[in-house]
Amino acid sequence: MTYDLGETVYQKLAGVVTITSLIGTRIYPIKMPDNVVYPAISFQFISGMPRVHTMSNDTGNPYGVRLQISCWAETITEARDLQELVRAEFQDYTGTFIGGLTFQRIFTESEALEIYSESAEVYQVTRDYLLWV
């Protein structure tokens, strides 16, 4: 069975009331649209861990994917608070989603990186997560 990991991450974020009460459905894979309303979240997969293979096939063992989630807002406090809601939801999560995709565990991989974009006049708080699928 093939899974859409990006759609699964979107559904995970969109299913958290404390997050959607602040951003609605403004959750974007890879690139946010022009003229986005803040606060918002973007996410992208930035690397993966090697999969284990034998000479004849993939072993089916769990594999890791590094996910970067960025929280964007007009104030640094709002961006930090949103990222903390994401961290609280993702850290040490295990579970199976609709369609059967199981997360063995999600780990917070890095502390938050804070950036200010002068051109967009917006704050970005980014953190990486390691998803074991």
Number of C-alpha atoms within 10 A of each C-alpha: 5 6 10 9 13 16 11 15 19 17 14 14 20 18 12 13 11 15 22 15 10 14 18 13 15 17 24 17 15 16 11 15 9 6 7 9 13 18 21 24 29 19 22 17 17 12 12 14 13 9 12 12 11 7 6 6 8 10 11 9 10 15 16 19 18 20 22 19 26 26 26 25 23 17 15 18 12 19 24 21 15 24 23 17 14 21 19 12 16 20 16 14 13 16 12 11 13 8 11 10 16 14 18 16 17 22 17 18 15 12 12 18 12 15 13 16 9 8 6 9 10 17 24 27 25 22 22 22 22 23 25 19 18
